[in-house]
């Protein structure tokens, strides 16, 4: 099996593990830690998700190169493009409103709860 094929198999598992750990463990648990206020938690979350998005872009590039190298099937390419679209939506459409909301919270504004982070 080629290195590119191993990349195709390993990277999605790594990516899924990172997203699951951060989204379902780190994000909600950090607010339960002693001494972590909402502003501190928001600051941590912004850094963590910015770093995650940067790593996701690198992983997407690795998957794209590996898919090209092994001449992936049309189905695999459609899946890859779908993942890319979801990542772009996340970075371009979801993160900016969340950043604006957290800016307001960090500035001391009393903002209502939001469900956009569930997207």
Backbone as numpy.savetxt, mean C-alpha at the origin, in Angstrom:
# Nx Ny Nz CAx CAy CAz Cx Cy Cz
13.81 -23.70 -13.48 12.95 -22.53 -13.48 13.86 -21.29 -13.48
13.47 -20.29 -14.25 14.29 -19.09 -14.38 14.12 -18.16 -13.17
15.07 -17.25 -13.02 15.00 -16.26 -11.95 13.74 -15.42 -12.10
13.41 -15.06 -13.33 12.21 -14.24 -13.57 10.95 -14.98 -13.09
10.90 -16.26 -13.30 9.74 -17.03 -12.85 9.67 -17.07 -11.33
10.83 -17.23 -10.68 10.86 -17.17 -9.22 10.38 -15.80 -8.72
10.79 -14.75 -9.40 10.33 -13.39 -9.05 8.82 -13.32 -9.17
8.28 -13.89 -10.25 6.83 -13.88 -10.44 6.09 -14.62 -9.33
6.70 -15.62 -8.77 6.06 -16.39 -7.70 6.27 -15.76 -6.32
7.46 -15.24 -6.07 7.81 -14.73 -4.75 7.25 -13.33 -4.48
7.36 -12.43 -5.44 6.98 -11.03 -5.22 5.51 -10.88 -4.82
4.56 -11.54 -5.48 3.17 -11.37 -5.03 2.93 -11.85 -3.59
3.61 -12.91 -3.19 3.45 -13.39 -1.81 4.02 -12.38 -0.82
5.19 -11.84 -1.15 5.81 -10.82 -0.31 4.90 -9.60 -0.21
4.41 -9.15 -1.36 3.55 -7.97 -1.43 2.27 -8.17 -0.61
1.63 -9.29 -0.79 0.40 -9.59 -0.04 0.68 -9.64 1.46
1.79 -10.24 1.84 2.15 -10.30 3.25 2.38 -8.92 3.85
3.05 -8.06 3.09 3.30 -6.69 3.57 1.99 -5.93 3.75
1.13 -6.00 2.75 -0.14 -5.27 2.82 -1.00 -5.80 3.97
-1.06 -7.11 4.11 -1.86 -7.69 5.19 -1.32 -7.30 6.56
-0.02 -7.38 6.74 0.57 -7.05 8.04 0.36 -5.59 8.40
0.56 -4.72 7.44 0.41 -3.29 7.73 -1.05 -2.91 7.88
-1.88 -3.34 6.96 -3.28 -2.92 6.97 -4.08 -3.51 8.12
-3.84 -4.77 8.43 -4.67 -5.44 9.41 -4.03 -5.59 10.79
-2.73 -5.32 10.89 -2.08 -5.41 12.19 -1.54 -4.05 12.64
-0.58 -3.52 11.89 0.09 -2.29 12.32 -0.87 -1.12 12.43
-1.66 -0.89 11.40 -2.52 0.30 11.38 -3.48 0.36 12.57
-4.26 -0.68 12.85 -5.18 -0.56 13.98 -4.51 -0.70 15.35
-3.46 -1.51 15.44 -2.85 -1.79 16.74 -2.06 -0.60 17.27
-1.47 0.20 16.39 -0.62 1.30 16.88 -1.39 2.27 17.76
-2.69 2.43 17.52 -3.48 3.36 18.32 -3.80 2.80 19.71
-3.54 1.53 19.93 -3.77 0.92 21.24 -2.52 0.93 22.11
-1.39 1.29 21.52 -0.14 1.30 22.28 -0.15 2.43 23.30
0.41 2.19 24.48 0.44 3.24 25.50 1.19 4.48 25.01
0.59 5.62 25.22 1.24 6.88 24.88 1.10 7.32 23.43
0.51 6.49 22.60 0.34 6.87 21.19 -0.97 7.63 21.06
-0.82 8.92 20.81 -1.99 9.78 20.62 -2.44 9.69 19.16
-3.60 10.24 18.88 -4.09 10.24 17.50 -3.10 10.96 16.58
-2.60 12.15 16.95 -1.63 12.80 16.05 -0.37 11.97 15.82
0.15 11.35 16.88 1.34 10.50 16.72 1.02 9.30 15.83
-0.11 8.67 16.06 -0.52 7.53 15.23 -0.70 7.90 13.78
-1.29 9.07 13.54 -1.45 9.53 12.16 -0.10 9.79 11.51
0.81 10.38 12.26 2.15 10.63 11.71 2.85 9.34 11.35
2.75 8.36 12.24 3.35 7.05 11.96 2.69 6.42 10.74
1.36 6.45 10.70 0.63 5.86 9.58 1.01 6.48 8.25
1.16 7.80 8.23 1.54 8.47 6.98 2.90 7.99 6.50
3.85 7.88 7.43 5.18 7.41 7.05 5.15 5.96 6.57
4.43 5.13 7.30 4.38 3.70 6.96 3.73 3.49 5.59
2.60 4.14 5.34 1.92 3.92 4.06 2.66 4.58 2.90
3.36 5.68 3.14 4.19 6.27 2.08 5.32 5.30 1.72
5.95 4.72 2.74 7.00 3.74 2.49 6.44 2.49 1.80
5.28 2.03 2.25 4.66 0.86 1.62 4.39 1.13 0.14
3.84 2.29 -0.16 3.55 2.61 -1.57 4.82 2.66 -2.40
5.91 3.16 -1.84 7.19 3.19 -2.57 7.67 1.76 -2.85
7.57 0.90 -1.85 7.98 -0.50 -2.03 7.05 -1.19 -3.03
5.76 -0.89 -2.98 4.81 -1.48 -3.92 5.15 -1.10 -5.36
5.58 0.11 -5.57 5.97 0.54 -6.92 7.18 -0.26 -7.39
8.16 -0.44 -6.50 9.34 -1.25 -6.85 8.92 -2.68 -7.16
8.05 -3.25 -6.35 7.60 -4.63 -6.58 6.82 -4.74 -7.90
6.03 -3.73 -8.22 5.31 -3.72 -9.50 6.28 -3.70 -10.67
7.33 -2.91 -10.56 8.34 -2.87 -11.62 9.02 -4.23 -11.75
9.38 -4.83 -10.62 10.00 -6.17 -10.66 9.08 -7.19 -11.33
7.81 -7.16 -10.96 6.85 -8.08 -11.57 6.70 -7.83 -13.07
6.70 -6.57 -13.44 6.56 -6.22 -14.86 7.74 -6.73 -15.67
8.94 -6.53 -15.15 10.15 -7.00 -15.84 10.15 -8.53 -15.91
9.80 -9.18 -14.81 9.75 -10.64 -14.80 8.70 -11.16 -15.77
7.56 -10.50 -15.83 6.49 -10.93 -16.74 6.92 -10.79 -18.19
7.65 -9.73 -18.49 8.17 -9.54 -19.84 9.21 -10.63 -20.16
10.07 -10.92 -19.18 11.15 -11.88 -19.40 10.63 -13.29 -19.67
9.55 -13.67 -19.01 9.04 -15.03 -19.20 7.89 -15.09 -20.20
7.61 -13.96 -20.81 6.53 -13.87 -21.80 5.23 -14.44 -21.22
4.75 -13.75 -20.20 3.55 -14.20 -19.49 2.33 -14.27 -20.39
1.37 -15.07 -19.95 0.11 -15.22 -20.68 -0.69 -13.92 -20.62
-1.67 -13.82 -21.49 -2.55 -12.66 -21.50 -3.27 -12.53 -20.15
-3.70 -13.63 -19.58 -4.39 -13.60 -18.28 -3.48 -13.02 -17.20
-2.22 -13.44 -17.19 -1.27 -12.92 -16.20 -1.02 -11.44 -16.41
-0.94 -11.02 -17.67 -0.74 -9.60 -17.96 -1.95 -8.76 -17.56
-3.14 -9.30 -17.77 -4.36 -8.59 -17.34 -4.36 -8.43 -15.82
-3.96 -9.47 -15.11 -3.87 -9.40 -13.66 -2.83 -8.35 -13.23
-1.70 -8.33 -13.90 -0.65 -7.36 -13.60 -1.13 -5.93 -13.83
-1.80 -5.71 -14.95 -2.35 -4.37 -15.24 -3.41 -4.00 -14.21
-4.22 -4.95 -13.80 -5.24 -4.69 -12.78 -4.59 -4.25 -11.46
-3.54 -4.93 -11.08 -2.82 -4.57 -9.85 -2.22 -3.17 -9.99
-1.68 -2.88 -11.16 -1.11 -1.55 -11.40 -2.18 -0.47 -11.29
-3.35 -0.72 -11.84 -4.45 0.25 -11.78 -4.87 0.48 -10.33
-4.98 -0.58 -9.56 -5.35 -0.45 -8.15 -4.30 0.37 -7.39
-3.03 0.13 -7.67 -1.96 0.88 -7.01 -2.03 2.36 -7.38
-2.26 2.65 -8.65 -2.38 4.05 -9.09 -3.57 4.72 -8.40
-4.69 4.04 -8.34 -5.88 4.60 -7.66 -5.55 4.89 -6.19
-4.88 3.96 -5.58 -4.51 4.11 -4.17 -3.61 5.33 -3.96
-2.59 5.47 -4.80 -1.61 6.54 -4.63 -2.16 7.89 -5.08
-2.94 7.91 -6.15 -3.39 9.17 -6.74 -4.74 9.63 -6.18
-5.65 8.72 -5.92 -7.01 9.11 -5.52 -7.33 8.90 -4.03
-6.70 7.93 -3.39 -7.05 7.64 -2.00 -6.11 8.35 -1.03
-4.81 8.24 -1.25 -3.87 8.84 -0.29 -3.98 10.35 -0.15
-4.15 11.11 -1.25 -4.23 12.58 -1.07 -5.36 13.04 -0.15
-6.60 12.53 -0.30 -7.64 12.97 0.65 -7.34 12.54 2.09
-6.74 11.38 2.25 -6.37 10.95 3.59 -5.29 11.86 4.18
-4.35 12.27 3.35 -3.31 13.19 3.81 -3.90 14.54 4.20
-4.83 15.03 3.39 -5.48 16.31 3.72 -6.24 16.20 5.04
-6.93 15.10 5.22 -7.69 14.90 6.46 -6.75 14.83 7.65
-5.66 14.08 7.52 -4.73 13.97 8.64 -4.03 15.30 8.90
-3.79 16.10 7.85 -3.24 17.46 8.04 -4.17 18.28 8.93
-5.47 18.17 8.67 -6.45 18.93 9.46 -6.47 18.45 10.91
-6.41 17.14 11.09 -6.39 16.59 12.46 -5.12 17.05 13.18
-3.99 16.97 12.49 -2.72 17.37 13.10 -2.70 18.87 13.41
-3.46 19.66 12.65 -3.55 21.10 12.89 -4.53 21.42 14.03
-5.17 20.40 14.57 -6.06 20.60 15.69 -7.53 20.73 15.34
-7.87 20.56 14.08 -9.27 20.67 13.67 -10.05 19.46 14.18
-11.30 19.70 14.47 -12.19 18.62 14.90 -12.91 18.12 13.65
-12.45 17.00 13.10 -13.02 16.48 11.86 -13.85 15.23 12.15
-14.93 15.04 11.41 -15.75 13.84 11.62 -15.00 12.59 11.16
-15.42 11.45 11.64 -14.80 10.18 11.22 -14.97 10.01 9.71
-14.03 9.33 9.12 -14.05 9.13 7.67 -13.94 7.65 7.37
-14.55 7.25 6.28 -14.46 5.84 5.85 -13.60 5.69 4.60
-12.99 6.78 4.13 -12.20 6.69 2.90 -11.02 5.74 3.07
-10.50 5.62 4.29 -9.38 4.71 4.50 -9.77 3.25 4.31
-11.04 2.96 4.25 -11.50 1.59 4.02 -11.45 1.19 2.54
-11.23 2.17 1.67 -11.20 1.91 0.22 -10.04 1.03 -0.14
